[in-house]
Amino acid sequence: MAQVELHCLRVRNGFRVPDLLLSEPERHRAAAFRSIEARRLFVAGRFLCRHILGSRLGCAPQALSIAMTPSGRPYLPDHPDIDFNISHTRDRVALAINHGGGIGIDIERLDAFSEEDTVEIMPMILSEDELNQVRQSEPQYRRDVVLACWVRKEAALKCLGLGFRIDPKAVAITPDGATSSIGHRESKASTLIHSGRFGDAESGIFEWAIMTSKPVSRPTWHHHGA
C-alpha cells in the first residue's frame, strides 16, 4: 500500500523565503506574478516542498531538483517513485506526498464561496445528477455540499494530471467517494479519495480532499507555521 504524507503551512504576514532557497526558474516564475498574494503563496509552496521533500530524501532544500510537466505540474525527475502535489487558499499552503503512486490535492477555506458564488458556480462544475442532489439538500447546507464537490473534483483532475483542461462537469465521483471517471469512460487509473476538514473558528476551517492512484490508509495532517 502506498504511503501518503499531508503537510499544511500557515503563511503569516511578512513571510519571506531567502532567494537562494529557490531555483533560478522558480525565482523567475515568482517575479512574473502580478498579485503579491499569489507570489507569496507560490514561494511558500516551494519553501514547504523543498524543506519537507529535501528532509525525506536527505538533501539540502536548495539542492532538490523540481521540474515541471508541459501542463505545469511539478515533479521530482530524480525520484519517479515519489509524487507530490500542492494546493493553497488564503493563508494556507498544503502539500501531499505519495510514496508509490500518484496524488492530487485541493484545499479551500470553508467560506471560499459566498451564497451568490455558489449559485453561479454550481452549473459550471456540477453534472445534472449532482445539481439535482444539491437542490434536494437543505438550503443552509448547499454551499458546503458544492464546496466539498469542488475540492474532490479538483483533487481528482490534479491526480490524473489533467487540470481544468477537462470540464469539471465530466468528472463523476461515485456516491461513496471511492472512484472517479472522466466523461462516459473510466479514468485511466482509478482514483481513491480521502477528504475532510480541519481548523477552528478563530484561524479558519478548511475543506480538503486528496485523490490517489493506489489505495492508501487515511493520512494525518502535519501543521507548520512560518
MILO-427993 format. One line per field, with one value per residue: residue number from 1; residue in one letter; chain; x negated, z negated, y negated of N, C-alpha, C, CB in turn. Coordinates in steps of 0.05 Angstrom, whole numbers. Glycine has a CB too. Example, Ala and Ser with C-alpha at 12.3 -4.5 7.8 and 13.67 -1.06 7.14 Angstrom:
n: c(1;2)
res: c(A;S)
chain: c(A;A)
n.u: c(-264;-257)
n.w: c(-156;-142)
n.v: c(114;45)
ca.u: c(-246;-273)
ca.w: c(-156;-143)
ca.v: c(90;21)
c.u: c(-264;-258)
c.w: c(-156;-157)
c.v: c(66;-1)
cb.u: c(-226;-282)
cb.w: c(-181;-114)
cb.v: c(89;12)
//
This chain:
n: c(1;2;3;4;5;6;7;8;9;10;11;12;13;14;15;16;17;18;19;20;21;22;23;24;25;26;27;28;29;30;31;32;33;34;35;36;37;38;39;40;41;42;43;44;45;46;47;48;49;50;51;52;53;54;55;56;57;58;59;60;61;62;63;64;65;66;67;68;69;70;71;72;73;74;75;76;77;78;79;80;81;82;83;84;85;86;87;88;89;90;91;92;93;94;95;96;97;98;99;100;101;102;103;104;105;106;107;108;109;110;111;112;113;114;115;116;117;118;119;120;121;122;123;124;125;126;127;128;129;130;131;132;133;134;135;136;137;138;139;140;141;142;143;144;145;146;147;148;149;150;151;152;153;154;155;156;157;158;159;160;161;162;163;164;165;166;167;168;169;170;171;172;173;174;175;176;177;178;179;180;181;182;183;184;185;186;187;188;189;190;191;192;193;194;195;196;197;198;199;200;201;202;203;204;205;206;207;208;209;210;211;212;213;214;215;216;217;218;219;220;221;222;223;224;225;226)
res: c(M;A;Q;V;E;L;H;C;L;R;V;R;N;G;F;R;V;P;D;L;L;L;S;E;P;E;R;H;R;A;A;A;F;R;S;I;E;A;R;R;L;F;V;A;G;R;F;L;C;R;H;I;L;G;S;R;L;G;C;A;P;Q;A;L;S;I;A;M;T;P;S;G;R;P;Y;L;P;D;H;P;D;I;D;F;N;I;S;H;T;R;D;R;V;A;L;A;I;N;H;G;G;G;I;G;I;D;I;E;R;L;D;A;F;S;E;E;D;T;V;E;I;M;P;M;I;L;S;E;D;E;L;N;Q;V;R;Q;S;E;P;Q;Y;R;R;D;V;V;L;A;C;W;V;R;K;E;A;A;L;K;C;L;G;L;G;F;R;I;D;P;K;A;V;A;I;T;P;D;G;A;T;S;S;I;G;H;R;E;S;K;A;S;T;L;I;H;S;G;R;F;G;D;A;E;S;G;I;F;E;W;A;I;M;T;S;K;P;V;S;R;P;T;W;H;H;H;G;A)
chain: c(A;A;A;A;A;A;A;A;A;A;A;A;A;A;A;A;A;A;A;A;A;A;A;A;A;A;A;A;A;A;A;A;A;A;A;A;A;A;A;A;A;A;A;A;A;A;A;A;A;A;A;A;A;A;A;A;A;A;A;A;A;A;A;A;A;A;A;A;A;A;A;A;A;A;A;A;A;A;A;A;A;A;A;A;A;A;A;A;A;A;A;A;A;A;A;A;A;A;A;A;A;A;A;A;A;A;A;A;A;A;A;A;A;A;A;A;A;A;A;A;A;A;A;A;A;A;A;A;A;A;A;A;A;A;A;A;A;A;A;A;A;A;A;A;A;A;A;A;A;A;A;A;A;A;A;A;A;A;A;A;A;A;A;A;A;A;A;A;A;A;A;A;A;A;A;A;A;A;A;A;A;A;A;A;A;A;A;A;A;A;A;A;A;A;A;A;A;A;A;A;A;A;A;A;A;A;A;A;A;A;A;A;A;A;A;A;A;A;A;A;A;A;A;A;A;A)
n.u: c(-17;-11;-44;-23;-36;-13;-19;-13;-22;-20;-17;-43;-35;-87;-119;-177;-220;-288;-323;-360;-343;-306;-303;-332;-294;-247;-251;-245;-194;-164;-172;-142;-90;-34;-2;-13;2;10;-42;-67;-43;-59;-115;-116;-95;-136;-177;-157;-154;-209;-234;-207;-207;-262;-283;-261;-288;-340;-372;-396;-350;-355;-381;-348;-318;-268;-223;-180;-120;-95;-43;-47;-53;-87;-144;-188;-245;-288;-268;-225;-190;-164;-110;-82;-39;-10;31;65;97;122;87;59;18;18;-12;-17;-45;-62;-86;-98;-56;-8;16;65;84;130;148;192;215;271;306;298;332;385;457;478;436;437;486;474;430;446;474;430;393;419;450;513;539;512;526;581;579;556;596;636;619;618;626;589;545;525;482;438;440;430;379;350;355;328;273;261;267;227;181;182;174;124;94;96;68;92;115;155;165;201;272;301;353;354;328;341;357;365;421;401;352;308;286;269;292;281;320;356;327;285;233;163;132;157;180;175;208;195;222;239;243;207;184;206;255;229;180;196;234;222;235;216;188;159;136;116;75;70;91;91;79;117;90;54;52;-3;-20;-49;-83;-100)
n.w: c(0;17;-13;-44;-58;-90;-92;-121;-115;-150;-128;-149;-155;-127;-116;-87;-40;-34;24;45;34;71;139;200;243;212;184;226;242;197;196;239;225;219;177;109;68;94;111;61;40;78;71;18;23;52;15;-27;0;14;-36;-64;-27;-15;-65;-72;-31;-43;-27;-17;-20;22;59;82;139;177;227;283;314;382;375;331;281;221;210;187;219;208;175;189;163;125;117;115;95;95;61;49;7;-15;-72;-74;-54;-24;-22;9;7;40;33;77;114;153;138;120;94;62;28;-7;-39;-84;-78;-26;18;29;18;66;101;100;125;176;190;187;236;269;252;235;252;283;251;202;193;184;136;102;102;77;25;-41;-43;-75;-75;-24;-3;-29;-9;46;43;22;64;104;85;86;140;163;138;160;216;214;194;238;273;307;297;307;360;373;372;311;300;325;294;256;192;150;106;57;56;75;126;190;254;321;361;403;395;359;317;334;292;233;182;114;57;2;-46;-83;-140;-173;-226;-260;-288;-298;-269;-220;-181;-141;-81;-52;-3;22;78;98;137;121;68;3;-67;-113;-117;-164;-184;-183;-214;-202;-218;-192)
n.v: c(24;-44;-101;-160;-228;-287;-356;-421;-489;-548;-611;-668;-740;-779;-737;-710;-681;-663;-683;-648;-598;-582;-556;-582;-584;-582;-630;-666;-653;-667;-722;-737;-738;-779;-791;-804;-770;-721;-711;-706;-660;-622;-621;-605;-554;-528;-533;-500;-451;-442;-440;-397;-353;-352;-339;-287;-261;-267;-311;-378;-433;-471;-442;-406;-378;-403;-394;-413;-390;-391;-410;-441;-418;-405;-360;-307;-296;-262;-225;-184;-150;-178;-220;-285;-339;-405;-453;-514;-564;-625;-638;-590;-536;-473;-410;-348;-285;-226;-163;-118;-121;-160;-227;-277;-340;-384;-443;-485;-544;-544;-586;-601;-608;-652;-657;-676;-665;-610;-597;-615;-584;-531;-509;-508;-470;-424;-363;-344;-306;-315;-368;-362;-332;-370;-410;-383;-381;-411;-482;-511;-479;-475;-505;-483;-431;-439;-461;-417;-381;-409;-410;-356;-343;-376;-355;-304;-314;-337;-294;-260;-289;-324;-374;-433;-426;-390;-389;-403;-384;-336;-301;-247;-227;-173;-159;-138;-161;-135;-123;-154;-177;-199;-236;-193;-148;-103;-129;-130;-111;-85;-127;-142;-168;-211;-254;-314;-359;-411;-455;-516;-562;-609;-611;-594;-548;-491;-457;-396;-351;-291;-254;-191;-146;-94;-49;-77;-84;-124;-187;-230;-299;-344;-401;-465;-527;-592)
ca.u: c(0;-26;-44;-18;-40;1;-31;1;-38;-5;-35;-37;-43;-116;-135;-197;-239;-313;-323;-378;-329;-292;-319;-330;-267;-227;-252;-234;-165;-153;-173;-123;-63;-26;10;-32;12;5;-71;-74;-34;-76;-141;-112;-92;-163;-191;-147;-163;-237;-241;-196;-218;-291;-287;-255;-307;-367;-387;-391;-326;-362;-393;-327;-312;-239;-217;-152;-109;-84;-18;-53;-52;-115;-150;-216;-256;-307;-254;-199;-173;-151;-94;-72;-21;-7;54;65;120;118;60;51;7;19;-30;-11;-67;-54;-109;-89;-32;-2;33;74;96;142;156;206;227;299;321;287;355;409;482;480;416;447;507;461;410;458;477;404;377;434;466;542;545;502;543;606;573;553;622;653;608;628;613;566;522;518;456;418;441;417;350;338;354;307;246;258;262;201;161;182;162;95;82;94;51;109;123;181;167;226;295;307;378;350;315;361;347;386;432;384;327;286;273;278;289;280;340;371;308;270;207;141;124;177;170;188;209;198;229;248;239;191;183;225;269;211;160;209;239;214;244;194;191;137;141;91;78;69;102;75;93;124;66;57;41;-25;-17;-73;-79;-122)
ca.w: c(0;19;-37;-39;-79;-86;-107;-117;-124;-154;-118;-164;-143;-129;-109;-66;-35;-22;53;52;29;96;163;217;256;192;178;249;242;175;204;261;214;215;150;87;53;110;109;34;37;95;57;-6;32;59;-11;-41;16;12;-64;-71;-9;-19;-90;-67;-12;-53;-12;-25;-5;48;78;92;167;182;255;290;337;401;366;308;256;212;203;180;241;197;157;202;145;106;129;96;106;77;64;29;4;-35;-84;-78;-32;-31;-7;7;17;43;38;90;130;160;118;125;70;63;2;-6;-64;-84;-68;0;35;18;28;94;116;101;146;202;196;189;263;283;243;227;272;278;227;178;189;172;109;86;100;58;-2;-56;-33;-92;-71;4;2;-38;10;70;38;19;91;118;77;95;169;169;130;180;240;209;192;265;289;328;291;317;389;375;360;285;301;336;273;240;168;140;81;34;57;78;152;208;282;338;382;404;394;335;318;340;267;213;161;88;44;-27;-49;-110;-148;-197;-233;-281;-281;-300;-247;-195;-177;-114;-68;-36;9;38;95;102;158;108;42;-19;-92;-118;-127;-183;-176;-198;-211;-205;-217;-181)
ca.v: c(0;-69;-118;-189;-249;-312;-378;-446;-512;-573;-633;-693;-765;-784;-713;-715;-659;-672;-678;-626;-572;-576;-553;-606;-584;-589;-659;-680;-649;-683;-750;-741;-741;-807;-792;-799;-747;-697;-707;-697;-632;-605;-619;-589;-526;-518;-531;-476;-427;-438;-431;-370;-333;-351;-324;-259;-250;-270;-331;-406;-443;-485;-422;-388;-384;-402;-401;-418;-377;-410;-421;-458;-403;-399;-333;-303;-279;-243;-206;-178;-134;-196;-241;-305;-359;-428;-470;-536;-580;-645;-638;-562;-520;-445;-392;-319;-268;-198;-145;-94;-125;-188;-241;-304;-352;-411;-454;-511;-553;-538;-609;-609;-615;-665;-645;-684;-650;-582;-596;-619;-563;-504;-498;-507;-448;-401;-349;-346;-289;-328;-392;-353;-325;-395;-423;-368;-385;-435;-506;-520;-461;-473;-516;-463;-408;-447;-464;-391;-370;-424;-401;-328;-343;-387;-336;-282;-324;-341;-268;-249;-307;-337;-401;-441;-421;-374;-402;-391;-370;-309;-284;-234;-214;-156;-168;-131;-176;-116;-124;-175;-172;-223;-233;-167;-126;-102;-142;-112;-99;-90;-145;-137;-194;-217;-282;-322;-386;-417;-483;-525;-587;-632;-612;-586;-519;-485;-432;-385;-325;-281;-231;-175;-125;-68;-51;-87;-88;-152;-201;-251;-324;-356;-430;-481;-556;-607)
c.u: c(-18;-24;-41;-24;-25;-12;-16;-16;-20;-24;-27;-46;-73;-132;-153;-216;-264;-314;-339;-365;-315;-311;-315;-303;-245;-227;-240;-203;-152;-152;-152;-94;-57;-15;-11;-24;6;-25;-79;-67;-51;-102;-138;-109;-119;-180;-183;-157;-192;-246;-232;-208;-248;-298;-283;-277;-336;-384;-379;-367;-333;-373;-372;-319;-281;-235;-187;-144;-100;-58;-22;-52;-80;-119;-180;-229;-275;-294;-226;-180;-158;-136;-85;-55;-16;19;52;91;116;89;50;40;7;2;-22;-34;-58;-79;-98;-64;-28;16;41;87;109;151;170;216;258;316;311;309;376;434;485;461;426;467;494;444;423;461;451;388;392;449;496;550;536;518;569;602;570;580;641;643;620;612;588;541;512;490;434;417;426;387;337;335;331;279;241;252;235;178;159;168;132;80;77;77;66;115;150;182;192;248;301;333;376;337;337;348;370;396;415;357;303;271;283;276;290;299;354;352;294;243;185;132;146;165;187;186;208;204;237;244;220;193;203;236;250;192;171;213;235;225;222;202;165;148;115;96;77;81;82;92;98;100;73;43;18;-24;-43;-66;-103;-116)
c.w: c(0;-8;-30;-63;-71;-104;-101;-130;-127;-148;-131;-148;-147;-123;-85;-64;-23;7;61;49;55;119;180;232;237;185;201;249;220;183;225;250;209;187;129;72;68;109;82;30;54;81;32;1;39;33;-26;-26;11;-16;-70;-53;-12;-44;-86;-49;-20;-37;-22;-8;22;68;91;121;171;211;259;314;357;392;341;281;246;206;197;201;231;180;168;185;126;122;107;110;85;82;43;29;-19;-46;-90;-52;-41;-11;-12;21;18;50;51;107;136;139;128;100;76;35;7;-33;-62;-73;-41;19;19;29;58;111;121;124;173;210;201;218;279;276;237;251;265;253;202;172;175;143;91;82;81;29;-15;-47;-48;-88;-42;10;-6;-19;35;66;35;47;106;111;86;125;176;161;150;206;237;206;220;283;311;323;302;348;394;360;333;284;311;316;255;216;156;113;56;35;63;105;168;236;297;361;380;403;367;338;322;314;246;191;137;71;14;-29;-77;-114;-171;-202;-255;-272;-281;-276;-220;-194;-147;-106;-51;-24;23;55;100;123;147;80;21;-44;-97;-130;-148;-174;-195;-193;-219;-205;-206;-184)
c.v: c(-25;-85;-147;-205;-274;-334;-404;-468;-536;-596;-659;-717;-770;-759;-718;-691;-670;-664;-653;-599;-563;-572;-579;-606;-592;-618;-675;-677;-666;-712;-757;-745;-771;-812;-786;-774;-721;-690;-696;-668;-613;-600;-602;-560;-513;-515;-506;-451;-421;-429;-403;-349;-330;-335;-294;-246;-254;-290;-359;-416;-455;-466;-404;-397;-380;-411;-405;-402;-398;-424;-438;-444;-397;-370;-331;-285;-258;-222;-199;-162;-152;-217;-260;-325;-381;-442;-492;-552;-600;-644;-610;-551;-491;-429;-363;-304;-239;-181;-119;-97;-154;-200;-268;-314;-378;-418;-481;-518;-551;-561;-619;-619;-630;-650;-651;-669;-621;-579;-598;-596;-536;-494;-495;-482;-422;-389;-352;-330;-303;-353;-384;-345;-350;-409;-409;-370;-410;-460;-515;-503;-461;-484;-496;-439;-415;-450;-436;-377;-383;-413;-373;-327;-354;-368;-313;-290;-328;-314;-256;-266;-321;-366;-408;-442;-404;-389;-388;-376;-341;-290;-273;-220;-199;-166;-161;-145;-158;-119;-148;-166;-198;-219;-207;-144;-126;-116;-121;-97;-105;-108;-141;-162;-191;-246;-288;-351;-388;-447;-490;-552;-611;-634;-604;-556;-513;-458;-422;-358;-317;-258;-217;-153;-97;-71;-61;-87;-117;-167;-222;-276;-332;-386;-445;-511;-569;-637)
cb.u: c(19;-16;-70;11;-71;31;-61;30;-62;6;-33;-50;-27;-122;-115;-212;-226;-337;-334;-403;-309;-271;-310;-353;-261;-231;-282;-245;-158;-170;-201;-123;-60;-6;34;-33;42;14;-86;-61;-5;-80;-152;-87;-75;-177;-184;-116;-158;-252;-230;-166;-211;-303;-269;-228;-302;-381;-383;-416;-311;-381;-414;-302;-327;-223;-228;-146;-86;-80;2;-34;-36;-120;-142;-218;-271;-328;-251;-204;-189;-172;-69;-96;6;-31;81;41;146;139;61;74;-21;48;-60;16;-93;-32;-125;-85;-8;11;18;93;74;166;132;230;219;308;320;272;367;410;506;475;389;458;528;445;391;485;496;388;362;454;458;558;532;472;549;617;548;533;635;653;578;625;632;574;529;538;452;426;470;428;346;356;381;309;243;283;284;197;167;211;175;91;99;122;29;135;101;189;142;221;319;307;398;333;294;378;336;376;459;381;322;296;277;262;312;251;327;388;287;265;202;118;96;187;170;176;235;172;251;233;266;161;189;212;292;195;137;192;269;184;271;168;215;113;155;82;56;40;113;62;78;149;51;46;62;-53;7;-94;-72;-127)
cb.w: c(-24;43;-53;-30;-83;-90;-101;-128;-105;-184;-87;-192;-154;-157;-103;-70;-17;-37;67;36;6;102;179;237;269;167;174;275;238;150;215;280;187;236;148;68;48;139;115;13;44;123;50;-22;56;79;-29;-42;45;19;-84;-69;20;-22;-113;-54;15;-53;18;-21;-22;42;64;74;186;162;274;294;329;428;360;308;259;187;227;151;260;182;128;228;130;88;143;82;114;82;60;35;-1;-58;-110;-88;-24;-30;-14;20;0;63;11;70;117;187;91;149;48;83;-18;15;-70;-112;-89;13;49;25;12;97;101;75;141;201;173;176;278;277;218;205;274;302;229;183;216;187;107;101;127;66;-1;-87;-33;-121;-79;21;-13;-67;16;81;12;1;105;111;47;89;183;155;102;186;250;184;176;277;301;331;301;305;401;362;379;263;318;361;257;257;148;138;77;32;32;76;167;204;292;348;410;429;417;326;293;352;257;200;171;74;52;-43;-29;-131;-155;-194;-209;-308;-300;-326;-254;-171;-186;-111;-51;-54;29;20;122;76;178;107;33;-13;-116;-135;-104;-211;-176;-190;-229;-183;-244;-151)
cb.v: c(0;-86;-113;-192;-254;-310;-381;-446;-518;-575;-635;-692;-789;-793;-689;-742;-637;-660;-702;-627;-575;-598;-528;-606;-557;-572;-668;-669;-619;-680;-757;-718;-726;-816;-773;-823;-750;-700;-733;-715;-630;-618;-647;-599;-525;-536;-556;-477;-432;-464;-451;-370;-340;-379;-334;-256;-262;-244;-329;-424;-464;-507;-405;-389;-365;-421;-378;-448;-357;-397;-400;-480;-376;-416;-313;-289;-297;-257;-218;-163;-114;-210;-228;-320;-346;-448;-453;-555;-563;-642;-653;-545;-530;-435;-397;-312;-272;-194;-139;-73;-113;-189;-243;-306;-356;-412;-456;-509;-583;-530;-631;-586;-591;-696;-655;-714;-649;-573;-618;-645;-561;-505;-515;-531;-456;-408;-319;-336;-262;-336;-406;-329;-308;-414;-425;-339;-386;-431;-529;-520;-433;-488;-543;-454;-400;-474;-480;-373;-374;-454;-404;-312;-359;-414;-325;-273;-349;-358;-249;-246;-291;-322;-421;-467;-408;-346;-400;-412;-385;-311;-300;-214;-235;-127;-156;-101;-190;-88;-98;-201;-153;-228;-237;-166;-128;-73;-158;-127;-108;-64;-174;-112;-207;-209;-290;-306;-399;-407;-500;-526;-592;-629;-593;-596;-512;-485;-437;-382;-325;-271;-240;-162;-129;-57;-23;-115;-75;-155;-215;-242;-346;-344;-440;-474;-567;-600)
//
